[in-house]
């Protein structure tokens, strides 16, 4: 019981851990936990777009949910720090997933994710990259020039390395859209005049 509680506690620390890219981007709004949550949703969508089943989609989602849990022990090394430091993630994973009945299930899930051989793992990894692009996209739209530079460069350095076509397609769809498009198109462009009056108030 204590080992499971400790695992839950480690996951909880990620809610207070800002992602290290704040040092380069200057502004950000995500934590390691919020990043993992968003990656999970994207991973499930990519899996289904790839034609995988609901259960396979849930496996990709689970990989994404757990893929950064190791950072509760290793910290979140940024792009500069990775040139000089190497986290012993294998040891951290082994220590993290030990001493309870489903330890090996979670450990094997991470091993599969890191091997990138299955479609579920490819979808989860692409989701990780696509979520990073989402952060850059939102910040760029808010006027962060550094984030725009990152976002633009990702179409040279990151998008061609995506393992799934849906991830590439979503990246380009993001480029042609904006973070408010989901609600603007539903409630403004496609709504009736009556609904718009209700939203804006009678003039």
N, C-alpha and C positions, 0 to 999 in steps of 0.2 A: 504493500500500500504506500509506504513512504517513497519508494522509487518512482511510482506513478505520480505522486504529488510533486516530487522534485522535477519531473519532466514538465508537468503543467506550470510549475513556477518558472522554469527556464523559458517556456513559451511566453509567459507573462512579461518577462523582462524585455522582450522584443517590442512591446507596446510603448516602451519609454526610450528606445534606442533609435535616435535619428539616423538616417542613412548617411554614410560618410561623404556622399557626393555634394553635400551642402558646402563643403570646403571649396569645391570648384565652382559650383553653380551660384553660390552666394545666398540664394533663397531656395527653399523647398518646403514641402508640406507633408512629407511621408516619413514613416518609421519603417523599420524592418518588418514589423508585424503587418502594417497596412499594405506594404509592398507584397508580402506573401499572400495576403487575402486577395488582392487584385490579380496577381499571377494565377491564383487558383481558378478564378472565374474565366480568365482568358484561356487557360489550359483546357478547361472543359469545352469551351466554344471551339477552339482549334481542333480538338479531337473529333468533335461531332462534324465539323466542316470537312475533316479528312475522311469521313465515312465510318468512323469507329462507333461502336455501340455505346449505349448509355453507361454500362458498367465499365467499359474501357475509358470513357470520358471521366468517370469518377476516379479511376485509378490515376489518370493524368492530373486530375484535381488534387488528389492526395499527395502525389509527388511534389506538386507546386506548393502545397500547404506546408510541407515539411522541409523543402529544399534549403531554406536558410535558418532552420532551427539551430544548426551548428554554431551560428554566429552568437548565440547566447554564451558560448564558451570562448570562441576565437575572436570575437569582435568583428566589425565590418571594415575590412581593409579597402581603402579607396584605390583609384587607378594609379596614383603615384606610389603609395605604400607597397603595392604588389610588385613593384620593381625592386624592392629592397627586403621585403619580409615575406615569409611563407608560413601560413597557418597549417598546423598539423591537423587537418580536418578528419583524416582517417581515425586518428586516435580520439579526437573529440566525439566522432560518431559512435565509436565503439564504447566509449565511456558513457555517452548520453543514453544509448539504447542497450542497457544491461540491467539484469536483476529483476525483470518482470516477465510475465508469461508471453507477451507479444513483442518482446524486444527484437527477435530475429525478423519478424514480419516488417517492422519499420526499418531495420538496418538493411534488409534486402531491397526495400523500396528505394532507399537512397543510393544503394549500389547500382540498381537498374537505372536510376535517373542519371548518375554520373557516367555510366557506360554509353548512353545515347544510342543504343541499338534498337530498342523497341519504338513503335510509333508513339506510345504513350509518353515515353521519356523525351522524344523529339518535340512533341507538342508542349510538354512542360518547359523545356529549355527555351523554345521559341517564345513561349509566353513570358518568360523571364526577361528576354530582350525587348519584347514588344511593350512590356510594362515600363521599362526604363525609358523607352521612346515616348510613352504616354506622359511621363513626368516632364520630359523636356518639352513636349508639344504644348502642354498646359502652361508651363512657365514662360515659354517663348511667346505665347499668345497674350500673356500678361505683361510683356515688354522686357523680358529677361534676354538680353542679347547673347549672353553666354550659352543659355539653354538653346537658343535658336541655332547657334553654331554647332552645338552637339547634335541637335536634331537633324540638321542638314547633312552633317558628316556621316550620320548613321546610314544614309542611303548609299553611301560609298563603302563603308566599313562593316556595317552590321547586317543590313537587309539582304545583301547577296549571300550571306552565310546562313540565313534562316534555312531550316531543314524542311519546312512545309510551305506549300504554295499559299494556303490561307493566311499564314503570318505575313508573307510578302504583300499579299493583296490588301490586308488590313492596314499595313504600314502606309501604303500609297493612298488608301481611302482616308486615313487620318490626315495625310498631307493636304488633301483636297477639301477637308472639312474644318470644323472648329469645335472646341469643347462644349459649346452651347447648342450645337446643331440638333441633338437628340430631342430636346424639349421645344426648341424653336419650330422645328418642322412639324411636330405633332400639335402644338397648342396655338401656334400663330399662323403658319402657312396653310395648314390643312384644316383649320377650324372654321366654323360658321361665324357669320357676323354677330349672331346672338351671343355665342360663347366668348368672342373677343370683347364684346361690351361688358359681359359679366367679369372678365378678367381685368379689364382696364377701368371699369366703373363707368356709369352713365355720364356722358359729357353734357 
